[in-house]
Amino acid sequence: MKKVIIIGSGFSSLSAACYLAKAGYQVELFEKNNSVGGRARQLTRNGFTFDIGPSWYWMPDIFDKFFADFEKKTSDYYRLDKLDPAYKIFFKDDIMTIGDCMDKISAEFERIESGSGKHLKAFIDKAQENYNIAINKVVLKPGLSPLELVTKETVFRVDQFFKTISQEVRKRFKNPKLISTLEFPVLFLGAKPSKTPSFYNFMNFADFGLGTWHPKGGMYEIIKAMKNLAEELGVKINTNSAVDKILVANGKVSGIQSTNKSYNADIVVSGADYHHSETLLEKKHRQYSEAYWDRKTYAPSSLLFYVGFNKKLKNVEHHNLFFDTDFEKHAQEIYDSPKWPSEPLFYANFPSKTDFSMAPKDCETGFFLIPIAPGLNDTPELRAQYFDIVIDRFNKRTKQDVKNSIIFKESFCVNDFIEQYNSYKGNAYGMANTLKQTAFLRPNLKSSKVKNLFFTGQLTVPGPGVPPSLISGRLVSDLITQKT
């Protein structure tokens, strides 16, 4: 039985661990923090429960397929509820409510722009076609060759890789509120809509077509489910076990060093930050230079606040987007001229609105997120300044005063992403899915310098997000089982 060591315990690492254990490998996983989950950990305090990282459950079919590969169902591990409304969007002069089905969403579009409902249906029908191709064809390729992208379906859609989401949306819709609503989902892919190929409008089908869901107890329930499944399959999991070195002998991986102790392995898979993973190797064994990493486009980092409120909040839903400032200006301050945003958009999540287990009685669990450029200077003073900006705007848009209802707050930003996840420049979501960073143009799943060394996660194939991370774990396990 060949021994596989996996570095990190996020979605991609746990996915790879499960698939490899099922295939008959002896699998041991090493996690630097005191709990599994990578960026999807959980914070509990005074009866409040927060998902530290991912908080949107989209593409439920991907989760279903993952557990089905092990003859399991999501319902074996957690309860899933579809949210209605899926989310609210707060603009300066209006509030959009995104319902749980196309009829409700079309009616909301029509309210804002006459005739847009018909355009929306055509747009989402096309997005659904792209979703089926992307999920069933494109993302299941390991990114070894450009020929992987050449299929009967993609050849007829080649123009969609050279047009952008922004162009496609603006061709059909004129109202800036509708444009922002349709461009928002590609932010999960980590790039500006004006830089993201229009083929990626499949994210709009994931949003409007498949809906927004919530696992009771929070997103960490998925991590707990995957951990339980991995252990059922025989995976050994070590926490508080940072990996200091990836060991190589005669051009072939031989194991790792963790907390000054060596562990032998036939194969090593790193689901940790790709750039950091390569720093665990001697320079001669690294595939990519510092200049390579520096010139890549990264998904945003985030400034996050986890807040406990001593009352129930009004006029908000489980998920809320505050687009009451200039969408394009904030995007420019992330990607084009990186700086702290002058008038930030932000996201507010109140899971206790629909899941009472996540806050004490008559209280509210609040999670606020501001997307920011990676690599920014991160200080306590800046965090405090932006918290005041967020709360003041939140009070104004939701017509309530919550400042005196705050029991506690904790923050998480660039410095924490670096310290806790070894994240390159403190990015939150990995490497952006631009045209020049898609499929075979992303960092490789398999090392070209060291035999039997592999990588998985948001900086490699297929890209950022929770469902792609699950798929990345499967892709790397397939490469291993085919090649070793």
N, C-alpha and C positions, 0 to 999 in steps of 0.2 A: 504494500500500500504506500503510494507516494505521499510525502508530507508537503502540505501547502501552508505557508504562513501568510496571513493577511494583515496589513497595517491599516488601522482605522476601523471604525464601526458605524459609519453612516449608512445611508440606504444602499449605496453601491457595494460597499464592503459586505454588508449582511446578505445582500442578494447573491454576490459571488460565493460567499461562504456556504449558503444553502445549496446552490446548484452544484458546487464542487463536492460537498459532502454527499449529496445524493448520487453523484457519479462515482463515488467510492474512494475519494481522496481523504486522507487524514488532515483535518483542517484545524488550525489554531489561529486565533485572532488576538491582536494586541491593540489596546486603546489607551491613549495617553491620559484621558480624563477619568473621573471616578464613576462615570456611567456611560453606557453605550448610546449611540445615536448620532455621533458627530455633531453637525450643525442643527440637528433636530432633537436637541435635548429638552428637558422640562425643568421649569422652576416652580417650586411650591413654597408658599410662605403664608402663614397665618390663615390657612384655609383657602387661599387663592391658588389657582393652578394656571400656569402660563406655558404655552409652547414657545420656547426661546427662539426657534427658527421658523421653518415652514408652517403656515397656518391655513393655506388654501388646499382643499382636497378636490382636485380636478382630475379628469380622465379616469373615472372609476374602473373602466374596462381594463386598464393596465394593471391595477392592483388585483382585480379578479383573475387575470391571466397568470400573474405571478403565483398566487396561492394555488390556482388550479394545477400548475405544473408540479405541485407536491400533493395533489389529490386533497386539497383543502379549499375552504371558502373563507372569504373575509368574515362572514358571520360566525365562523368557528372561533374568532378571536375578538371581534369588536362589532358594536352596533353602528350602523351608518344611517344618517338622516339627510334627506335632500332639503336644502334651505329654500324657503320662500318668504320674502324675497331673497334672491341670491346675494344681492348687495345694493347699497344706495350710493349715488354719486352726488356730492354737494358742489354746485357751481355758485358763482356770486349771486345769481338772480333766480336760481331754480334748483330743484332736487329731482334727479332721475331715479326711478325705482326699477331695477332689473329683476323681473319675475322669474318663475321657475319653468316657464315654457315659452315657445316662440310666439304664441298668440298674445301673451301679456307683453312681451318685449316689443313686438311689432306695434301694438297699440300705443306703447310709450314713445316709440320713435315717431309714429304718426302725430302724436300730440305736439311734438316739437317741430317736425318738418313734414308738411303734407306730401304724401306720395312716397315717403321714405320706407314705409312698411313693405311695399312691393320690391324696392331695391334691396332691402335687408334680406328678404327671402332668397333672392337670386344670389346675393353675396354669401349667405350661409350655406346654400346648396353647393356652391363652388368650394367653400371651406370644408364641407363634409367630404366631398370627393378627394380633396387634398389630404384630409385627415386619414381617410382609409388607405391612401397610397403611402403616406408618411409612416403611419403606425404599423401597417402590415407589410411594408416593403422596405422603405428607405432606412428607417431607424434600426432595423434588424441587421444591417450590414456593419461589419467591424471597422470600416474606414481604411482598408488596406490598399484600395485602388480606386481611381476615378471611374473605372468601368462599373463599379457597384451602382452608380447613379443612373446608368444607362439602362432603362427598362422601357417596355412598350408604353407604360403610363407616363413616365417622366419625359420621354422624348417629345410627346405632344404638349408638354407643359414647360418646355425649356425656357420660354420667354418669362415665366414666372420666377425664374431664378435671377433675372436681370432687371425686372421691374421691382419696385419696393412696395411694402405694405402701405406706406403713406400715399403713393401714387394711386394704388388700387382703391383705397378708401375715398380719397378726394374726387375720384372719377365718378363716384356714385352719390356722395353725400356732400352737402354744402354747409350745413349748420356745424359750427365748431364744437358744440357739445356732443353731437353724434360722432364727429371725427375723433374726439378724445376718447369717447367710450369704446370705439372700435380699435383704436390704436393701443389702448392700455394693455390688452393681454400679451402683446409681444414683449412688454417689459420683463415678463417672466423668462424670456429668451436672452435678456441681457443686452439689448442694443436699441438704438433709436429706430422708430418706425421708418424713418427715411433712409436707413442703412440695412434694413432687414428685408430679404427677398419676399415677394408677395406670396410665394408658395407657402410661407409660414402663416398665412391667414387661417390655417387649420386650427390655430389656437382660438380663433373666434368660434369655431364649432365646438371646441372643448368647453368654452364659456357658455354660449347660448344654447347649443344643441344638447350637450351632456349635463350641463348644470353644475352647481356648486354644492358640495356635500360636507358633512361634518361627522367625524367619528366621535361618538360619545366618550368624553374624557379627554378629548384633544388629539392632535396629530401624533403625540407620543405613543398612543395606543398601537399605531402601526409598527413603530420601533419595537415595542414590547412583544407584539405578535411575531415579528421577524426574529427577534432574539429567542423567543420560545421555540419557534420552528427550527432555528439553527441548532439549538441545544438538543431538540428531539432527534435531529439528524446526526448528532455526535460531535458538533463543533465545540471546541474548548475556547472560552472567552476569558481574556485577561484584561482587567481594567487597571488604572493607575500604572500603566506599563508603556511609557514612551519608548519609541524605537530610536536609538542613537545612530545606528549604522546599518546599511545593507551590505552584507558580506559577499565578496566575489572571490572565486578561486579559478584560475585558468580560464577566464572569460565566461564563467558560468556562476550563477548565483549559488551561494552555499548556505545562506541563512541570514540571521539578523543579530544585532546586539541590542539588548534592552536592559536598562538599569544595570549596566556593566556586566551583564551575563550574556553569553552567546547561545543561540538556539539554531540548530541545524534544520535545513529544509531543502527539498528538491526544487521547489517553486516558491517565489515570493510575489504576492500581488499587493500593490499599494493603492489604497483608496483614500489616502491622505492627500493633501494639496500636492499637485504634480510637481510644481517647482520645488517645494520643500522635500518631496520624496527624492528628487535627484540630488539634492544637497547631502543626502545620506550616503551617497556614493563618492568614491574618489573621482576627481575631475575627469580623468581619462575614460571613465565609464559613463559619463553623462552625455545624453543625446543633444541637449539644447543649451546654448550659451545664455549668459545673463542678458545679452543684447536681444536675443530671440524673445525672451519673456517680456522684456521692457517694451518692445514695439507692438506687442499684441493688444487687442482691444478687450477689456474686461467688463463683465457685468458690474453693476454698481455695488458699492458697499452700502451700509445702512447705519443710521442712528436710530436705535430702538429704545423705547421706554416701556417698562412693565409697571403698571400702576394699579394699586388696590383702592377702590372707592367705597365709602361707607354708606352708599345709597344706590338705588337703581337709577340709571340714567335715562333721560327722555329723548325722543326724536332720533334715535339711532337704531341700526340693525346689527346683526352679528358681524358683517363686513361692511365697511364704509370707506369710500374714496373721497378725498377732499381736493377737488380740481378747481378750486376757487381762485387760482392764480394762473399764470401763463405756462401751459404745458410745455410748449416748445422752448421757452427760456430756461426752464428747469432742466430739460434734456440737454441743452447746450452747456449748462454749467456742470453736468455730469461728464459728457463725452467730448465736447469741442474745446472748452476752456475750463478745465477742472478747477472748481473752487467751491467753497461753501455756498449753497444756494441763497440768493437774495430774497426770494419769495417761494419757499418750498411747497410743492404738493406733498401730501402725506396720506397715509392709510391708517385707519383706526379699526381695531378688532375687539369685539366684546363677546367672547364665546358664551359667557354666562347669560346672554340674552336668550339663547336657545338651549343651553346645557347648564342647568342649575347646579350640577355637581362641581362646576369650575369656580365657584365663589361662595362665601358664606351667605346665609339667608339675608335678603334685602341689601346685598352688596353687589358690586360689579367688578369683574376682572377686565382691565383695559390694557391693550397692547397698541402702541403707536409706532409707526415706522416712517422715516424720511429717507428716500433713496438719495445717496450722495456719491460723489466720485471716489474711487479707491485711492488710497495713498495720501489722503488729506491729513493735515495736522489735527490731532484729536486731543482736546483739553477739557477739564471739568468746566471751565468757564464757558466754552462753546456749547457744551451739552446743556448747561443751565439756560443759556441764551435761547437755544432752539426749543427747549421744553416750554419756555414762556410763550414763544411764537405759536407753537402748536396749540397750547391750551387756550390762549386768547382767541385764536381763530375758531377753535372747536366750540368755545362758548358762544361766539357770535353766530356761527352757522346753525348750531343746534338750539339756540335760544334758551340757554341755561347757564348757571354758574357752577362749575365743578371744583374750583380751586380749593375751597375750604372743605371739600369732601374727600380729599386725598389722604389715605391712611399712610401709604408709603409709595415710593417709586424707586426703581432700579434702572440703570441704563446700560447699553451695550453698543460699542462703536468700533471704529477701525482698530484701535489698540487691542481690544478684546478679541476681534477676529484673528489678529496676528498671534496674540499670546495663547489663546485657547485652541485655535485650529491651524496654526502655522500658515495662515492664509496669505497668499502673495498680495502685497499692498493692502491687505485687509479687505479684499473683495468678499462679497457675501454670497455670490451665485456662480462663481467660476468664470469661464471665458465666453464672451458674447458669441452668438450665432450669426455673424455677418457672412456674406458670400465667401469671403476669403478665409473664413474660419469654420467651414462646414465640412462634415464627413471626413474624407481623407486628408483635408487641410488642417485638421486639428491635431494636437499632440497624440502620438500613437498609443494604442492599447498595449502594444508589445515593444519592449526595448530592442533597438537595433544594435546596441553595444554589448548587452549582457544576456546570455542565453538563460531562458526560463525566468526572466523578470518581466512582470506585467503591471499595468496601471489601469485604474478604473475611476469613475467619478465625473464631476462637473467640468473639469478642464479637458477631458478627453471625449471620446465618442459615446453617445450622440450629442451630449451637451447639458446645459443647466436645467434644473428643475427636478422635482421628486420622481415623476414617472420616467424621465430619461435616465435618472440615476439607477432605478431598478433595472432598466434595460441594459445599461452599461455593465452592471454586474453579471447579467446573463451573457452578454457578448464576450466578455473576457473569459468567463468560464468555458464557453464554447471553443474559444481559441485554444485554451489549455487542454481541453479533452481531445481536441483534434490533433494537436501538435506534440503532445507528451505521452 
